[in-house]
Amino acid sequence: MNAPSKKDRLTLAVDAMGGDAAPAMVIEGLDLAMEKLPNVRFQVFGDEAQVQPLIDRYPRVQTATTLTHTADRIPNEMKPSAALRQGRKSSMALAINAVKAGEADGIVSAGNTGALMALAMFGLRMLPGISRPGIASFFPTMRGETVMLDLGANVDCDAENLVQFAVMGEVFARQVLGHEKPSVGILNVGAEDQKGNSAVKAAFEILSRSELPIDFYGFVEGDDIGRGTVDVVVTDGFTGNIALKTAEGTARLFGHLLKEALMGSTGGRLGALLARPALKEFKKRVDPRRYNGAMFLGLNGICVKSHGGTDAVGFAHAVEVAVELILDRLNDEIHADYSRLLDSGALAGLKEAASG
Amino acid sequence: MNAPSKKDRLTLAVDAMGGDAAPAMVIEGLDLAMEKLPNVRFQVFGDEAQVQPLIDRYPRVQTATTLTHTADRIPNEMKPSAALRQGRKSSMALAINAVKAGEADGIVSAGNTGALMALAMFGLRMLPGISRPGIASFFPTMRGETVMLDLGANVDCDAENLVQFAVMGEVFARQVLGHEKPSVGILNVGAEDQKGNSAVKAAFEILSRSELPIDFYGFVEGDDIGRGTVDVVVTDGFTGNIALKTAEGTARLFGHLLKEALMGSTGGRLGALLARPALKEFKKRVDPRRYNGAMFLGLNGICVKSHGGTDAVGFAHAVEVAVELILDRLNDEIHADYSRLLDSGALAGLKEAASG
């Protein structure tokens, strides 16, 4: 049998063993995803004794799936370096290999982020010209959706990394979110151009050059994320990860305080009852599971990381995100755009500016 | 006449010209603050032609205030270095001088943050042993209130700075928030101790030493801020500023989406009407003006920065914060605690660890 043709039918490699509630939540998530994506096929990697009975529960998953057994899995606390040495036969590594071998079009895992990044970098390599991958995700804003990166792949970033994130994020916002000419901002502690650390200042200089085909807005601040001031927010992985989790935590706190206030009085309880459909709609809109599925951009292959603590609904969403990235040929576009930038000489002097 | 005795009556130096809606919002804020603090006195600095008519509008402010005229003020966009050179006769600098001269017990300004920090460092100097000031503020959490610092004074921080922030934040949480044995966490991209940049890792090592009289929790993540996992969140000024503003922006977005959902249906509108007192209570609880007033910790003098965009209610809150810090003798406590730490040798090797 030949590997499934990319043109006909799309195949996703799935790490069944990653995530707090794996493998049950993973297989149930595949079933949910198939409601919207009846034609997708899955290559699932994991412990047969645990996974096969789960697959057997969902007839449509059963017909769409081939399971490859492996007893190995990457623990949550394993360091990336250890995963590279000891994790070659893990469900995660085998799933990545399937993409590398052209047997699958992309991978989804809810496992250890650092290990997934390391194994994917090793297995899939980077897109030409991109030095480091960025983790991207999108956020609800007052104006729609904004993509932000890096969300944690790179604790230390220089200006060159930030510029590459800007290019990748811009393509993402155009191809996947459908923004015609996405605006790009760099996250900083002030909008004035004399503020910030040396990396953001140098990236600002490079992106301000008029010959770059990017709608560069300049610096944005933390509150601009929720405001939707720009379509793409560029930041280093340390700051981005903390901003992402601070936003999640604030949303949770807000929901908690709202509930407390409503349940504390008869009027509040009655009002909440009457407004139940509206409150449900609201809850759905801010449901973090809707935004589950972080994309690893810059790799020579589609790799989507689901939140480790998610449930089947969230995992299904991560599967949908992966399929969308594949259909939108995201990596081809990033590659084409970045090559054009390099060829144009618009990025010349980037290294000097970055180290200056 | 002698300077007002610190024992009898507390005097606050006030920069009347800082803030978007200054000086009107400042003087109205003083009047509001006097509702709770009838005995406080003000030394106000600003343009007499603008400020005196405002003071004359509020009888109790009028009796409690002496106005010193200056036509100079620090513009919002002025760099700190320029403020040091050109701003010596500004309302902000004169207010700081009043504290330095012992005529006032602390200063409140809603002006340019960088300039205020530079002028205060120059005018008031640092507490012995503290190398850099930290901007601190408190946040609502699921468990009460948490203090976080630095919120933007230091874009680049090393481990030594972070340890000093931990000491200052711990004293603050004990003295001002009334936590008996405050727990302290360092903001990071993961709870595991191998994650993060070199500064947070080295600070973790120092604070983990058992002989330090600090209840050190370890690393916390962005969502721990809203959860209230620790009483003190320590971070560098770049990350802290972005986390603060991301939280503000998320709260605003959440409120916006909630309103949109409720107003979009008859049931929602009716429910909101019934629940109005509860929703009002909720709104009050998350009102950012309640949390206005960032403290500059580590200076040899009390200095509170009000948000530049605040109104009289927010400015009044900043005044209350300043009075509380003075009454709690915050700086004496920080000084005593930090000296004890230095003397104990518990911080020995800090420099080496910080640079390692």
Chai-1 contact restraints between the chains, C-beta under 6 A:
chainA,res_idxA,chainB,res_idxB,connection_type,confidence,min_distance_angstrom,max_distance_angstrom,comment,restraint_id
A,M142,B,L253,contact,1.0,0.0,6.0,A-B,restraint_1
A,M142,B,H256,contact,1.0,0.0,6.0,A-B,restraint_2
A,G152,B,V189,contact,1.0,0.0,6.0,A-B,restraint_3
A,V155,B,N197,contact,1.0,0.0,6.0,A-B,restraint_4
A,V189,B,G152,contact,1.0,0.0,6.0,A-B,restraint_5
A,V189,B,F238,contact,1.0,0.0,6.0,A-B,restraint_6
A,V189,B,N241,contact,1.0,0.0,6.0,A-B,restraint_7
A,N197,B,V155,contact,1.0,0.0,6.0,A-B,restraint_8
A,E221,B,K245,contact,1.0,0.0,6.0,A-B,restraint_9
A,G222,B,I242,contact,1.0,0.0,6.0,A-B,restraint_10
A,G222,B,K245,contact,1.0,0.0,6.0,A-B,restraint_11
A,G222,B,T246,contact,1.0,0.0,6.0,A-B,restraint_12
A,G222,B,G249,contact,1.0,0.0,6.0,A-B,restraint_13
A,D223,B,K245,contact,1.0,0.0,6.0,A-B,restraint_14
A,D223,B,E248,contact,1.0,0.0,6.0,A-B,restraint_15
A,D223,B,G249,contact,1.0,0.0,6.0,A-B,restraint_16
A,I225,B,T246,contact,1.0,0.0,6.0,A-B,restraint_17
A,I225,B,G249,contact,1.0,0.0,6.0,A-B,restraint_18
A,G226,B,G249,contact,1.0,0.0,6.0,A-B,restraint_19
A,G226,B,T250,contact,1.0,0.0,6.0,A-B,restraint_20
A,G226,B,R252,contact,1.0,0.0,6.0,A-B,restraint_21
A,G226,B,L253,contact,1.0,0.0,6.0,A-B,restraint_22
A,R227,B,G249,contact,1.0,0.0,6.0,A-B,restraint_23
A,F238,B,V189,contact,1.0,0.0,6.0,A-B,restraint_24
A,T239,B,T239,contact,1.0,0.0,6.0,A-B,restraint_25
A,T239,B,I242,contact,1.0,0.0,6.0,A-B,restraint_26
A,N241,B,V189,contact,1.0,0.0,6.0,A-B,restraint_27
A,I242,B,G222,contact,1.0,0.0,6.0,A-B,restraint_28
A,I242,B,T239,contact,1.0,0.0,6.0,A-B,restraint_29
A,I242,B,A243,contact,1.0,0.0,6.0,A-B,restraint_30
A,A243,B,I242,contact,1.0,0.0,6.0,A-B,restraint_31
A,A243,B,T246,contact,1.0,0.0,6.0,A-B,restraint_32
A,K245,B,E221,contact,1.0,0.0,6.0,A-B,restraint_33
A,K245,B,G222,contact,1.0,0.0,6.0,A-B,restraint_34
A,K245,B,D223,contact,1.0,0.0,6.0,A-B,restraint_35
A,T246,B,G222,contact,1.0,0.0,6.0,A-B,restraint_36
A,T246,B,I225,contact,1.0,0.0,6.0,A-B,restraint_37
A,T246,B,A243,contact,1.0,0.0,6.0,A-B,restraint_38
A,T246,B,T246,contact,1.0,0.0,6.0,A-B,restraint_39
A,T246,B,A247,contact,1.0,0.0,6.0,A-B,restraint_40
A,A247,B,T246,contact,1.0,0.0,6.0,A-B,restraint_41
A,A247,B,T250,contact,1.0,0.0,6.0,A-B,restraint_42
A,E248,B,D223,contact,1.0,0.0,6.0,A-B,restraint_43
A,G249,B,G222,contact,1.0,0.0,6.0,A-B,restraint_44
A,G249,B,D223,contact,1.0,0.0,6.0,A-B,restraint_45
A,G249,B,I225,contact,1.0,0.0,6.0,A-B,restraint_46
A,G249,B,G226,contact,1.0,0.0,6.0,A-B,restraint_47
A,G249,B,R227,contact,1.0,0.0,6.0,A-B,restraint_48
A,T250,B,G226,contact,1.0,0.0,6.0,A-B,restraint_49
A,T250,B,A247,contact,1.0,0.0,6.0,A-B,restraint_50
A,T250,B,T250,contact,1.0,0.0,6.0,A-B,restraint_51
A,T250,B,A251,contact,1.0,0.0,6.0,A-B,restraint_52
A,A251,B,T250,contact,1.0,0.0,6.0,A-B,restraint_53
A,A251,B,F254,contact,1.0,0.0,6.0,A-B,restraint_54
A,L253,B,M142,contact,1.0,0.0,6.0,A-B,restraint_55
A,L253,B,G226,contact,1.0,0.0,6.0,A-B,restraint_56
A,F254,B,A251,contact,1.0,0.0,6.0,A-B,restraint_57
A,F254,B,F254,contact,1.0,0.0,6.0,A-B,restraint_58
A,H256,B,M142,contact,1.0,0.0,6.0,A-B,restraint_59
A,L257,B,R285,contact,1.0,0.0,6.0,A-B,restraint_60
A,L258,B,F282,contact,1.0,0.0,6.0,A-B,restraint_61
A,A261,B,A278,contact,1.0,0.0,6.0,A-B,restraint_62
A,A261,B,E281,contact,1.0,0.0,6.0,A-B,restraint_63
A,A261,B,F282,contact,1.0,0.0,6.0,A-B,restraint_64
A,L262,B,A275,contact,1.0,0.0,6.0,A-B,restraint_65
A,L262,B,A278,contact,1.0,0.0,6.0,A-B,restraint_66
A,S265,B,A278,contact,1.0,0.0,6.0,A-B,restraint_67
A,G267,B,L274,contact,1.0,0.0,6.0,A-B,restraint_68
A,G267,B,A275,contact,1.0,0.0,6.0,A-B,restraint_69
A,G267,B,P277,contact,1.0,0.0,6.0,A-B,restraint_70
A,G268,B,A275,contact,1.0,0.0,6.0,A-B,restraint_71
A,G268,B,A278,contact,1.0,0.0,6.0,A-B,restraint_72
A,L270,B,L274,contact,1.0,0.0,6.0,A-B,restraint_73
A,G271,B,G271,contact,1.0,0.0,6.0,A-B,restraint_74
A,G271,B,L274,contact,1.0,0.0,6.0,A-B,restraint_75
A,G271,B,A275,contact,1.0,0.0,6.0,A-B,restraint_76
A,L274,B,G267,contact,1.0,0.0,6.0,A-B,restraint_77
A,L274,B,L270,contact,1.0,0.0,6.0,A-B,restraint_78
A,L274,B,G271,contact,1.0,0.0,6.0,A-B,restraint_79
A,A275,B,L262,contact,1.0,0.0,6.0,A-B,restraint_80
A,A275,B,G267,contact,1.0,0.0,6.0,A-B,restraint_81
A,A275,B,G268,contact,1.0,0.0,6.0,A-B,restraint_82
A,A275,B,G271,contact,1.0,0.0,6.0,A-B,restraint_83
A,P277,B,G267,contact,1.0,0.0,6.0,A-B,restraint_84
A,A278,B,A261,contact,1.0,0.0,6.0,A-B,restraint_85
A,A278,B,L262,contact,1.0,0.0,6.0,A-B,restraint_86
A,A278,B,S265,contact,1.0,0.0,6.0,A-B,restraint_87
A,A278,B,G268,contact,1.0,0.0,6.0,A-B,restraint_88
A,E281,B,A261,contact,1.0,0.0,6.0,A-B,restraint_89
A,F282,B,L258,contact,1.0,0.0,6.0,A-B,restraint_90
A,F282,B,A261,contact,1.0,0.0,6.0,A-B,restraint_91
A,R285,B,L257,contact,1.0,0.0,6.0,A-B,restraint_92
